[in-house]
Amino acid sequence: MNDELVIGLVSISDRASTGVYEDAGLPALKDWFGSALASPWRMETRLIPDEQSLIEKTLRELVDDAGCHLVLTTGGTGPAPRDVTPEATLAVADKVMPGFGEQMRAVSLKYVPTAILSRQVAVIRKGALIINLPGQPKAIKETLDGVFAAVPYCVDLIGGPYIETNESVLKAFRPKSAIRKKDA
C-alpha cells in the first residue's frame, strides 16, 4: 500500500486563469502543506476559470484519474453570479460533509463579518475528501488552521493514507483507537 498522500489543489479564478493577475491561492496552499504535513505527499495543481462544467470535470479528473485523496479548491464560493464552486463540488459528491462548511464559516467569522457570505462546502467523492476554501491567502491559512485537525481522521475513514502533521504547526486529532504508534 502506498502511503503517499496525493493532494489536488485547484485555484478557481477567471482573472488569474487568464493572466490578468498572478494566482496567490496555489502558492498559499503549497506553503501551508509544506509546513503542516510530516507524511510523504505530492500535489496535483490546476488553475481554472469559474466555469461549473470545468470545475466538475477537474474535480472528477483529480479524484478518478489522478488518485487524489484530498482535493482543496480556492475561490468561487461567494454570492457573485460567477461563484459556482459549491454547485460544482456538490454535483460530483457521493456524500456531503456539512460540518466542514459550518466550521469554516465559524472560523472566518472571528476575522471578518462577511464570512456569512461564504458558501463553502466539503464532500466525499469515492475515496477522496474535497473541501472548498476561500480565495485569499490569509483566509486560506486561517481556515486550514481551523479545520485541518479533523482531515487526517476523515481521510483514514474513507480509505486514504495515514496523514501525520508537524505538531508544532498543527496537531491532527484522532480517537485513541485510531492513532498508529510510531516505529521505535
N, C-alpha and C positions, 0 to 999 in steps of 0.2 A: 504494500500500500504506500502510495506517495504521500508524504507528509507536507509537501509544499502547498501553501495556501496560494490560490490564484485569485487575484482581486481585479475586477473590472472597474475602471474609473472613467466615467463619462461626463464630460463638460458639455452642457446644453446651452448654446448661446448663438443667436442669429449673427450678432456683430462679431464675436470672436471667431466664429467658424468661417467668416468671410474676410477676416484680416483687418476689420475696422479698428480693433484694439487687440492687445495680447491677452490671451486667456490667463486668468490667475487661479482658477479653480483646480486644474490638474496639478500645478506646482504645489499648491497648498496641501492637497491630498497626499502627494508623494512625500512631502516633508513630514507630515503628521505620521504617516505609516512608518517612515524611516526611523523616527524616534520612538514610536509606541510599540512596535512589534519586535519580539525576541525570536519568534519562529521563522523558519525559512518561508519566503514569499516572493512572488513576482507579480507584475501587473500587466494588464492589457488596457491601453488607453484609447479613448475616442474623443474627438471634438466635433460636435454635430450641431446643426441648427434646430430651432424649436419647431419641429415637424412631427406630429404624433406618429405617423406611419414609420418614419425613420427612427424615432426613439424606440418604438416597439420592435422593429427589425434589429436594432443594435442590441437591445436587452436580450432578445431571443438568441442572437448570434453569440453573445458573450457567455451565456449560460449553456446553451445547447451545443455549440460548436467549439468554443474556446475553453470550456470546462471551468468557468469561474465558480468559486464557492461563495463569493461575496461580490456584489456589484454596488457601487455608490455613484449616484448621479449628483451633479451640482447644477442649480439653476432651473428656471421654468416652473417654479412652484407657487408663484404669486397669483393674484386675481386678474392680471392683464390678459387680454384676449389671446395672445401668443403663448401664454404659460400653459402648457399641456403635459408636462412631465408626469403629474399624478395620474392623469387619464391613461397615458401610455403604459405606465407601470401597472396599474390595475388591470389593464387589458391583457397583460401577459401573465398574470398571477394565478397560482394554484390556491394560495391561502393569503389572507390579509393579516397583517400583524399590527393592529391598531395602537398597541402600547408604545411603539416607537414614535409614531406621529404625535401622540399625546405628550410624550416626554420631550421630544424635540421642541415643540412649541412652548412647553413649560420652561425648559432651559433658556430658550431665546427671550422669553418674556422677562427674565431677570435683567436683560440688557436693553431691549427695545420694546415699546408698546405695540409696534407694528407687527410683532411676531404672530398676533392673532390673524393676520392676513395670510399666513403660510398655510399651504395645503399639502405639506409633505406627507408621504405615506411610506410604508415598508411592507414588503410582500415576500412570500416564498414562491419560487418557481423551480420545480424539480428539486434538486439538491442545493439550491442557492438562495441566499438572503439578498434581496435588493432593497436599498434604502435611498430615499430622496433626501438630499441635503440642500441647504441654502447655497447661493452662488458666491457670496463674498468670503474671501479667505479668513477673516476674523470670525465670521459666523460659522464657517465650516469647522474651525478648531473648537469653538465654544460648544457646538452641537456634538461633535465627536467626543469631546471630553465628557459630555453629559450623558451619552447613551452607549458608548462603545463597551463599557464594562459588561453589558449583557450579550454582546455579539458573539464572543467565543463559545459560550454555552449554547446559544441558539444554533451556531454552525455545527457543534457537536451533535445536537439533537436531530439535525437534518442530514447527518452522514458525512459531514466535511472533516477536514483535518483538525487536529487538536491545536488551537491557537494559544500561544503564550505571549504575554505582554512584558514590556520593560516596566517593572513595578514602580520605578522612580517616576515614570510618566503617567501610568495608569494601571490599576490592578484589575484584572479580569475577575468576575465573580462567577463561581460555580458552587453548587451544593457540595458538601464534603465528599459525598459518594461519587462525584464526577471528577474529582481532582486526581490527576495522574501524578504519581511520585516520580521525581527526577532520579535518573540513574546515579547511584552512589559512586 
